[in-house]
Amino acid sequence: MIYTAVKLNVVLVLLMGLDCGHCDNGLCSLQHCTNNDTCTVSKDQRSCKCVQGYYGDRCDQSAHIQVNCERDSISIRALESYFTYHKVPLDSLHLPNKLCRAQKEVINGVTYYTAKVFKDDYLLCGGKPLEKNITHIAYSLSLMSNPRITGNIIREPAVKLDYKCVFPYIRTVSLKYPVIPFFSEIVVRVDEVDAKIQMMLYTDHSYSKAYAYAPTFELGDKVYVAVTVTEPAEFFLLRVNECWATQSPQPNSTDGSVHTLLLNGCVEDDTVTFLNESNSNFGNGANSTVRYSFQMFQFATEPYDIYLHCAVQLCEPEDRRTCIPNCNSISKREAVMADWPHSLLSYGPIKLDVSEKPQSNILTTVVLPVAGVWITGFFLVIVILVAKAGNRRAAQAFN
């Protein structure tokens, strides 16, 4: 599967001027450039320069500069001949952090210089602070050559390519088929970019091993739940706003009973406990993972298996204070939630062990034993009476 993102404003800055026409009296105009599509007048109007992506004495050669915005990485590449023309060797090309260097690659027999950075290393390689608004996130990087040294002074690099990738900022996600046994995952594609949120149950409080099958619990057992933004985890905060259990796989079904565990991001069932809830860096809405547990229960009527549903939402990192529920102020948290759409995760079935065990009640412990004594005595009386009657008839017959 190929993941791409919206490319926006790929800016190519060439710091070394090129003459692509002749100027009169030190001043130029567009008519002095041989091709207005590839050559333009410099800002000081004293020379003609190649437009973005072109080079050569007459700006008639394309550098074939391409920016690739992938799901996990961002890269830029241009023809080797473009850099050779500017006398820029491969070993002098790097991102703002010189440790992140360009590489040579051959594609269909054509040689390119390529700089690729994974999103996890974006800031490490010198990426500019992320630009974010309510709909998009923008990554901005620069591929540049080493500074030019002239005598004992240093000028700016001969070549500097500024480029940008813009990814949709996904705030609302949905699940087409809400119930997936053993784990639940939301997968949403917006402009060919996927974002994933996953809900799983784990075997114990370490959250190191998830159930790979429909789990079975006894009454009172702890159920460990984790909801995580798996992709892209580093850019979103996650808030679990509401969780409830139903007897039906459908979260909004009117059939059967419903039990609420979380409401408005706060505990509604007294047995619910958030992992590290005393540490504000790991609470609900504080990062990309929320972990909590509750004690297994049983509905009063069959079916006893339950289905777990959680309404979640994504927040921007700068919204951390409002993303964390304020469980001491009902009016405040309701006001915050009014503007935030929800996404739904469902998990199930969660099975309850209802194996039959010997039952002890008044009927089996008192009534039945007493009844047995009376029945036995009754039969003994009958036997005695029959025996006496037989003896009388035998005596009469002998006489």
Secondary structure in CASP SS format (residue, H / E / C, confidence):
PFRMAT SS
TARGET T0000
AUTHOR 0000-0000-0000
METHOD secondary structure of the structure
MODEL  1
M C 1.00
I C 1.00
Y C 1.00
T E 1.00
A C 1.00
V E 1.00
K E 1.00
L C 1.00
N C 1.00
V C 1.00
V C 1.00
L E 1.00
V E 1.00
L E 1.00
L C 1.00
M C 1.00
G C 1.00
L C 1.00
D C 1.00
C C 1.00
G E 1.00
H C 1.00
C C 1.00
D E 1.00
N C 1.00
G C 1.00
L E 1.00
C C 1.00
S C 1.00
L H 1.00
Q H 1.00
H H 1.00
C E 1.00
T C 1.00
N C 1.00
N C 1.00
D C 1.00
T C 1.00
C E 1.00
T E 1.00
V E 1.00
S C 1.00
K C 1.00
D C 1.00
Q C 1.00
R C 1.00
S C 1.00
C E 1.00
K E 1.00
C E 1.00
V C 1.00
Q C 1.00
G C 1.00
Y E 1.00
Y E 1.00
G C 1.00
D C 1.00
R C 1.00
C C 1.00
D C 1.00
Q E 1.00
S E 1.00
A C 1.00
H C 1.00
I C 1.00
Q E 1.00
V E 1.00
N E 1.00
C E 1.00
E E 1.00
R C 1.00
D C 1.00
S E 1.00
I E 1.00
S E 1.00
I E 1.00
R E 1.00
A E 1.00
L E 1.00
E H 1.00
S H 1.00
Y H 1.00
F H 1.00
T H 1.00
Y H 1.00
H C 1.00
K C 1.00
V C 1.00
P C 1.00
L H 1.00
D H 1.00
S H 1.00
L E 1.00
H E 1.00
L C 1.00
P C 1.00
N C 1.00
K C 1.00
L C 1.00
C C 1.00
R E 1.00
A C 1.00
Q E 1.00
K E 1.00
E E 1.00
V E 1.00
I E 1.00
N C 1.00
G C 1.00
V E 1.00
T E 1.00
Y E 1.00
Y E 1.00
T E 1.00
A E 1.00
K E 1.00
V E 1.00
F E 1.00
K H 1.00
D H 1.00
D H 1.00
Y C 1.00
L C 1.00
L C 1.00
C C 1.00
G C 1.00
G C 1.00
K C 1.00
P C 1.00
L C 1.00
E E 1.00
K E 1.00
N C 1.00
I C 1.00
T C 1.00
H E 1.00
I E 1.00
A E 1.00
Y E 1.00
S E 1.00
L E 1.00
S E 1.00
L E 1.00
M E 1.00
S E 1.00
N C 1.00
P E 1.00
R E 1.00
I E 1.00
T E 1.00
G C 1.00
N C 1.00
I E 1.00
I E 1.00
R E 1.00
E E 1.00
P E 1.00
A C 1.00
V E 1.00
K E 1.00
L E 1.00
D E 1.00
Y E 1.00
K E 1.00
C E 1.00
V E 1.00
F E 1.00
P E 1.00
Y C 1.00
I C 1.00
R C 1.00
T C 1.00
V C 1.00
S C 1.00
L C 1.00
K C 1.00
Y C 1.00
P C 1.00
V E 1.00
I C 1.00
P C 1.00
F C 1.00
F E 1.00
S E 1.00
E E 1.00
I E 1.00
V E 1.00
V E 1.00
R E 1.00
V E 1.00
D C 1.00
E C 1.00
V E 1.00
D E 1.00
A E 1.00
K E 1.00
I E 1.00
Q E 1.00
M E 1.00
M E 1.00
L E 1.00
Y E 1.00
T C 1.00
D C 1.00
H C 1.00
S C 1.00
Y C 1.00
S C 1.00
K C 1.00
A E 1.00
Y C 1.00
A C 1.00
Y C 1.00
A C 1.00
P C 1.00
T E 1.00
F E 1.00
E C 1.00
L C 1.00
G C 1.00
D C 1.00
K E 1.00
V E 1.00
Y E 1.00
V E 1.00
A E 1.00
V E 1.00
T E 1.00
V E 1.00
T E 1.00
E E 1.00
P C 1.00
A H 1.00
E H 1.00
F H 1.00
F C 1.00
L E 1.00
L E 1.00
R E 1.00
V E 1.00
N E 1.00
E E 1.00
C E 1.00
W E 1.00
A E 1.00
T E 1.00
Q C 1.00
S C 1.00
P C 1.00
Q C 1.00
P C 1.00
N C 1.00
S C 1.00
T C 1.00
D C 1.00
G C 1.00
S C 1.00
V E 1.00
H E 1.00
T E 1.00
L E 1.00
L E 1.00
L E 1.00
N C 1.00
G C 1.00
C E 1.00
V E 1.00
E C 1.00
D C 1.00
D C 1.00
T C 1.00
V C 1.00
T E 1.00
F E 1.00
L C 1.00
N C 1.00
E C 1.00
S C 1.00
N C 1.00
S C 1.00
N C 1.00
F C 1.00
G C 1.00
N C 1.00
G C 1.00
A C 1.00
N C 1.00
S C 1.00
T E 1.00
V E 1.00
R E 1.00
Y E 1.00
S E 1.00
F E 1.00
Q E 1.00
M C 1.00
F C 1.00
Q C 1.00
F C 1.00
A C 1.00
T C 1.00
E C 1.00
P C 1.00
Y C 1.00
D C 1.00
I E 1.00
Y E 1.00
L E 1.00
H E 1.00
C E 1.00
A E 1.00
V E 1.00
Q E 1.00
L E 1.00
C E 1.00
E C 1.00
P H 1.00
E H 1.00
D H 1.00
R H 1.00
R H 1.00
T H 1.00
C H 1.00
I C 1.00
P C 1.00
N C 1.00
C C 1.00
N C 1.00
S C 1.00
I H 1.00
S H 1.00
K H 1.00
R H 1.00
E H 1.00
A H 1.00
V H 1.00
M H 1.00
A C 1.00
D C 1.00
W C 1.00
P C 1.00
H C 1.00
S E 1.00
L E 1.00
L E 1.00
S E 1.00
Y E 1.00
G E 1.00
P E 1.00
I E 1.00
K E 1.00
L E 1.00
D C 1.00
V C 1.00
S C 1.00
E C 1.00
K C 1.00
P C 1.00
Q C 1.00
S C 1.00
N C 1.00
I H 1.00
L H 1.00
T H 1.00
T H 1.00
V H 1.00
V H 1.00
L H 1.00
P H 1.00
V H 1.00
A H 1.00
G H 1.00
V H 1.00
W H 1.00
I H 1.00
T H 1.00
G H 1.00
F H 1.00
F H 1.00
L H 1.00
V H 1.00
I H 1.00
V H 1.00
I H 1.00
L H 1.00
V H 1.00
A H 1.00
K H 1.00
A H 1.00
G H 1.00
N H 1.00
R H 1.00
R H 1.00
A H 1.00
A H 1.00
Q H 1.00
A H 1.00
F H 1.00
N C 1.00
END
